[in-house]
Structures are given as structure tokens and as C-alpha cells.
Amino acid sequence: MRFGRRASKAPWYSGGLAFECQECGGCCAGPQEGYVWVTRDEVEAIAAHLRISVHEMMDKYVRKVGRRLSLIEVKKTKDCVFLETARDGQRRCAIYSYRPKQCLTWPFWRSNIGDQDDWAMAGVRCVGINRGKLHSLDEIETRRDATRE
């Protein structure tokens, strides 16, 4: 080892983490209030998907929080406004293919992968954690770095 350089310790998840979205809506649901951060480009894409104007999208589904934009929540439940209950009783995202980057990068957020306990706690809320595809270290860190919580 050279002086002045520290050997970097591999993250606890260096062997990868299993996750496959079950489209259950657990990560989109209250009871806690939260923010689903969206960019102007994401607002435009969602509006186009919904076949409404950006102005209507902003009025109906977006709130300003400081300088940032967030999707609104259903007041009673604190669920994301786009979390819907399908005919079969399953709760699903109405804009899944157009969901914001924050949603796309779930569950590989810094708050969920800090250590094994954080990952286990996220798994209590999300049934897709530790199921399905094994995501590589590179993929996890790319998703982690792609979003601000």
C-alpha cells in the first residue's frame, strides 16, 4: 500500500443484490408523507403519456417544494397520486413506463443500501427486495448515483 492512499473497502453489496419489481405499490404508498421528485422533462413526458398539457399536469399532479418539483400525494393516504387500484385489486403505478428517475432507481437509494440493516428495512416495505434478478455492483452504483433522495 502506498503512503497517502487508503485501500478502498468494497461495499457490503459488492456481490450484487436481488430485486425485481412486483408492481405492488408498496414504495408508492403512505402512511408517511414523502416526495417523488420530478424534473421538467419528466413532467413533459408524463403529460404527453396522459395526453394532457404540461400546464394541466402541473396544476393537477405537481407541487413546488422550494426550487424543486414533486408529484402530489393523495391527502388521506399519502399515496402517490398515480398509485391506482386495478380491477383485480392489485395496486399499480398508472404511469409505470413513464415513472420518474427516482422511482426507476428504487430500491438502490443511498438510504436503502447504506448497510445490510438498511436493506432489510427496505425489504419490509418492498416485497421485490431479495427476489428476482441479481443486480451487479456497477448497476447498483449507477442507479444509486442517478438520483437525489
VOBA-1610 file (N, C-alpha, C; in pm, whole numbers, padded with zeros to 5 digits, always signed):
BEGIN
Met+00085-00117+00000Met+00000+00000+00000Met+00089+00123+00000Arg+00053+00220-00082Arg+00129+00344-00089Arg+00088+00436+00024Phe+00184+00517+00066Phe+00152+00618+00166Phe+00058+00722+00105Gly-00035+00770+00186Gly-00127+00873+00137Gly-00249+00817+00067Arg-00249+00691+00036Arg-00365+00628-00027Arg-00425+00526+00066Arg-00554+00528+00075Arg-00623+00429+00158Arg-00682+00322+00067Ala-00670+00202+00111Ala-00733+00094+00036Ala-00883+00110+00051Ser-00954+00108-00061Ser-01098+00124-00051Ser-01161-00011-00020Lys-01248-00007+00075Lys-01318-00128+00117Lys-01437-00149+00024Ala-01453-00269-00023Ala-01566-00300-00111Ala-01696-00286-00033Pro-01799-00233-00096Pro-01928-00221-00026Pro-01983-00359+00010Trp-02067-00361+00111Trp-02123-00487+00158Trp-02201-00559+00049Tyr-02249-00486-00050Tyr-02329-00544-00158Tyr-02247-00570-00284Ser-02116-00581-00270Ser-02029-00597-00387Ser-02060-00723-00467Gly-02122-00820-00406Gly-02162-00942-00477Gly-02295-00927-00549Gly-02356-00809-00539Gly-02483-00783-00604Gly-02599-00793-00507Leu-02712-00743-00551Leu-02836-00750-00473Leu-02950-00793-00564Ala-03036-00877-00512Ala-03151-00923-00590Ala-03267-00827-00570Phe-03329-00792-00682Phe-03450-00709-00679Phe-03526-00727-00809Glu-03656-00743-00796Glu-03745-00744-00912Glu-03875-00680-00869Cys-03911-00572-00936Cys-04033-00501-00902Cys-04154-00594-00916Gln-04235-00597-00813Gln-04356-00679-00812Gln-04480-00595-00846Glu-04455-00466-00875Glu-04561-00370-00907Glu-04673-00374-00803Cys-04633-00379-00676Cys-04731-00386-00566Cys-04770-00248-00514Gly-04689-00148-00544Gly-04718-00013-00497Gly-04668+00017-00358Gly-04598-00076-00295Gly-04550-00053-00159Gly-04457+00066-00147Cys-04377+00090-00248Cys-04284+00203-00243Cys-04353+00334-00278Cys-04478+00326-00321Cys-04553+00445-00364Cys-04657+00487-00261Ala-04669+00409-00155Ala-04779+00426-00062Ala-04735+00492+00068Gly-04831+00560+00133Gly-04809+00619+00265Gly-04788+00507+00366Pro-04795+00533+00492Pro-04862+00647+00554Pro-04775+00769+00572Gln-04642+00758+00549Gln-04558+00875+00566Gln-04568+00964+00444Glu-04556+01094+00470Glu-04550+01188+00360Glu-04412+01180+00300Gly-04403+01200+00173Gly-04274+01197+00107Gly-04275+01281-00018Tyr-04170+01269-00092Tyr-04160+01345-00216Tyr-04121+01252-00328Val-04186+01266-00440Val-04145+01200-00563Val-04097+01313-00652Trp-03965+01333-00650Trp-03906+01443-00725Trp-03915+01417-00874Val-03954+01520-00947Val-03964+01512-01093Val-03893+01631-01156Thr-03838+01608-01272Thr-03776+01714-01349Thr-03879+01768-01449Arg-03848+01879-01506Arg-03936+01937-01608Arg-03952+01838-01725Asp-03843+01773-01765Asp-03851+01675-01875Asp-03943+01559-01838Glu-03937+01513-01714Glu-04025+01404-01670Glu-04170+01449-01668Val-04195+01572-01624Val-04331+01626-01625Val-04384+01628-01768Glu-04302+01672-01860Glu-04343+01677-02001Glu-04373+01538-02056Ala-04290+01439-02022Ala-04311+01302-02070Ala-04439+01242-02011Ile-04462+01265-01884Ile-04583+01213-01820Ile-04706+01280-01880Ala-04700+01411-01899Ala-04812+01484-01959Ala-04844+01430-02098Ala-04740+01407-02178Ala-04762+01352-02313Ala-04827+01214-02304His-04779+01132-02213His-04837+00999-02193His-04985+01008-02154Leu-05017+01103-02068Leu-05156+01121-02022Leu-05242+01198-02122Arg-05176+01249-02227Arg-05244+01328-02330Arg-05309+01453-02271Ile-05232+01520-02185Ile-05275+01647-02129Ile-05161+01747-02148Ser-05192+01873-02131Ser-05089+01976-02146Ser-04997+01975-02023Val-04880+02029-02041Val-04786+02042-01929Val-04849+02130-01821His-04919+02236-01864His-04986+02325-01769His-05088+02246-01685Glu-05168+02162-01749Glu-05266+02081-01675Glu-05197+01981-01583Met-05089+01922-01631Met-05012+01829-01549Met-04961+01899-01423Met-04906+02018-01441Met-04854+02094-01327Met-04966+02129-01230Asp-05080+02170-01280Asp-05193+02209-01194Asp-05251+02092-01117Lys-05263+01977-01182Lys-05332+01863-01121Lys-05243+01768-01041Tyr-05117+01754-01082Tyr-05037+01645-01028Tyr-04901+01683-00967Val-04865+01810-00973Val-04731+01850-00930Val-04740+01963-00828Arg-04649+01960-00731Arg-04638+02070-00635Arg-04494+02119-00637Lys-04479+02244-00605Lys-04345+02302-00597Lys-04300+02295-00453Val-04178+02247-00431Val-04118+02237-00298Val-03984+02309-00308Gly-03979+02431-00260Gly-03859+02511-00280Gly-03841+02535-00428Arg-03725+02497-00478Arg-03696+02510-00622Arg-03727+02384-00700Arg-03769+02280-00631Arg-03789+02150-00694Arg-03937+02122-00716Leu-03964+02020-00796Leu-04099+01976-00824Leu-04118+01835-00770Ser-04237+01808-00716Ser-04270+01676-00665Ser-04410+01640-00709Leu-04433+01511-00736Leu-04570+01467-00761Leu-04649+01482-00632Ile-04776+01512-00645Ile-04858+01527-00525Ile-04897+01390-00471Glu-04949+01391-00350Glu-04997+01269-00285Glu-05146+01282-00258Val-05210+01169-00245Val-05350+01168-00203Val-05351+01211-00056Lys-05426+01313-00024Lys-05420+01371+00111Lys-05450+01271+00222Lys-05550+01189+00203Lys-05594+01097+00309Lys-05492+00986+00336Thr-05434+00931+00230Thr-05349+00813+00244Thr-05199+00842+00233Lys-05164+00955+00177Lys-05025+00991+00146Lys-04967+00904+00035Asp-05053+00835-00040Asp-05009+00757-00155Asp-04977+00851-00271Cys-04886+00811-00358Cys-04860+00887-00480Cys-04990+00897-00559Val-05012+01011-00619Val-05135+01034-00694Val-05152+00936-00811Phe-05043+00877-00858Phe-05051+00782-00969Phe-05059+00636-00926Leu-05070+00611-00798Leu-05088+00474-00750Leu-05237+00444-00757Glu-05273+00347-00839Glu-05413+00313-00860Glu-05440+00168-00820Thr-05565+00142-00788Thr-05608+00005-00760Thr-05675-00049-00886Ala-05620-00157-00940Ala-05672-00217-01062Ala-05797-00300-01031Arg-05863-00343-01134Arg-05985-00425-01119Arg-05960-00552-01040Asp-05839-00606-01051Asp-05806-00729-00980Asp-05767-00704-00834Gly-05775-00576-00791Gly-05744-00542-00654Gly-05598-00508-00629Gln-05514-00532-00728Gln-05371-00501-00716Gln-05349-00351-00732Arg-05256-00300-00653Arg-05222-00158-00664Arg-05103-00145-00757Arg-05117-00059-00856Arg-05014-00043-00957Arg-04995+00104-00992Cys-04879+00133-01047Cys-04848+00268-01094Cys-04915+00290-01229Ala-04993+00396-01238Ala-05062+00428-01362Ala-04968+00481-01470Ile-04849+00522-01431Ile-04752+00576-01527Ile-04621+00496-01524Tyr-04629+00369-01493Tyr-04511+00286-01469Tyr-04403+00302-01576Ser-04440+00298-01702Ser-04341+00309-01810Ser-04284+00450-01823Tyr-04347+00546-01758Tyr-04305+00686-01764Tyr-04268+00740-01626Arg-04249+00651-01530Arg-04223+00694-01393Arg-04094+00774-01384Pro-04086+00865-01288Pro-03966+00947-01272Pro-03843+00864-01235Lys-03726+00924-01257Lys-03600+00858-01229Lys-03593+00810-01084Gln-03648+00889-00993Gln-03646+00849-00852Gln-03713+00713-00835Cys-03823+00693-00903Cys-03894+00565-00894Cys-03819+00455-00968Leu-03763+00491-01082Leu-03689+00395-01164Leu-03566+00341-01092Thr-03505+00421-01007Thr-03384+00379-00938Thr-03410+00306-00807Trp-03535+00303-00761Trp-03571+00228-00641Trp-03532+00083-00660Pro-03484+00013-00565Pro-03457+00048-00425Pro-03310+00082-00399Phe-03236+00112-00507Phe-03092+00132-00491Phe-03058+00276-00453Trp-03127+00326-00354Trp-03102+00460-00299Trp-03000+00447-00187Arg-02925+00552-00165Arg-02825+00551-00057Arg-02887+00512+00077Ser-03007+00560+00104Ser-03071+00530+00233Ser-03107+00383+00247Asn-03117+00311+00136Asn-03153+00169+00140Asn-03033+00076+00135Ile-02920+00126+00089Ile-02804+00037+00071Ile-02686+00076+00159Gly-02710+00160+00257Gly-02602+00201+00347Gly-02538+00082+00417Asp-02621-00008+00462Asp-02573-00132+00525Asp-02682-00238+00513Gln-02652-00356+00561Gln-02747-00467+00547Gln-02877-00442+00624Asp-02869-00371+00735Asp-02991-00339+00810Asp-03081-00245+00731Asp-03021-00146+00663Asp-03100-00055+00579Asp-03171-00133+00469Trp-03100-00227+00409Trp-03158-00309+00302Trp-03272-00396+00357Ala-03250-00452+00474Ala-03355-00535+00537Ala-03478-00451+00569Met-03458-00329+00617Met-03572-00240+00648Met-03647-00204+00521Ala-03576-00178+00413Ala-03643-00150+00286Ala-03723-00272+00241Gly-03670-00392+00271Gly-03738-00515+00234Gly-03867-00538+00309Val-03881-00477+00425Val-04007-00486+00500Val-04118-00416+00422Arg-04082-00309+00356Arg-04179-00229+00281Arg-04195-00275+00136Cys-04093-00341+00083Cys-04092-00376-00059Cys-04072-00526-00077Val-04171-00593-00131Val-04164-00738-00148Val-04074-00781-00264Gly-04028-00686-00346Gly-03939-00718-00457Gly-03793-00730-00417Ile-03761-00682-00295Ile-03624-00689-00247Ile-03591-00834-00210Asn-03473-00877-00255Asn-03422-01014-00237Asn-03500-01116-00320Arg-03560-01068-00428Arg-03630-01156-00523Arg-03583-01124-00664Gly-03590-01221-00751Gly-03566-01196-00893Gly-03421-01174-00930Lys-03402-01087-01026Lys-03272-01061-01089Lys-03168-01012-00988Leu-03047-01066-01003Leu-02934-01019-00924Leu-02872-00901-00998His-02870-00786-00935His-02812-00665-00993His-02666-00654-00950Ser-02580-00623-01045Ser-02436-00615-01019Ser-02401-00488-00941Leu-02282-00489-00886Leu-02229-00372-00814Leu-02235-00249-00904Asp-02191-00261-01028Asp-02192-00147-01119Asp-02333-00094-01142Glu-02427-00183-01163Glu-02565-00141-01186Glu-02623-00073-01061Ile-02597-00129-00945Ile-02646-00071-00820Ile-02590+00069-00802Glu-02461+00084-00823Glu-02400+00215-00802Glu-02440+00316-00908Thr-02465+00270-01030Thr-02515+00361-01134Thr-02653+00412-01097Arg-02739+00324-01050Arg-02873+00367-01006Arg-02864+00456-00883Arg-02779+00418-00789Arg-02761+00498-00667Arg-02719+00641-00703Asp-02628+00653-00796Asp-02574+00784-00830Asp-02665+00865-00923Ala-02768+00801-00977Ala-02856+00868-01073Ala-02970+00946-01008Thr-02985+00934-00879Thr-03098+01001-00816Thr-03056+01076-00692Arg-03132+01178-00663Arg-03118+01250-00535Arg-03242+01217-00455Glu-03222+01177-00332Glu-03338+01144-00248Glu-03389+01269-00181
//
